[in-house]
Amino acid sequence: QVQLVESGGGLVQAGGSLRLSCAASGNIFRINDMGWYRQAPGKQRELVAAITRGDSTNYADSVKGRFTISRDNAKNTVYLQMNGLKPEDTGVYYCQAEVQLPVRSFEVWGQGTLVTVSS
């Protein structure tokens, strides 16, 4: 079993910053791509940022220049530094990882952490 545990969400005023962390634990051979998604009330889950094992990154247009995704492969952890937060960034943020085993890979999701940005 592999688990992803997120932390770092909370309530912040517009313009503020938060740093999300997501640590993977369990039977892990290697973690390939990792990402952060968010789901705002009444909306579909969307990709916020993704990072490959080689540190190539991809961001949603709405967060470019404000959010930074990074990872520590030794700790099986991915981070999301969020600066210049806006009320429209409010939502539940989910961590996602592609876990590699010797013969197959599979996707794992965290339980989500709530980010609320007040205006």
Order of alpha helices (4+ residues) and beta strands (2+ residues): beta-beta-beta-beta-beta-beta-beta-beta-beta-beta-beta
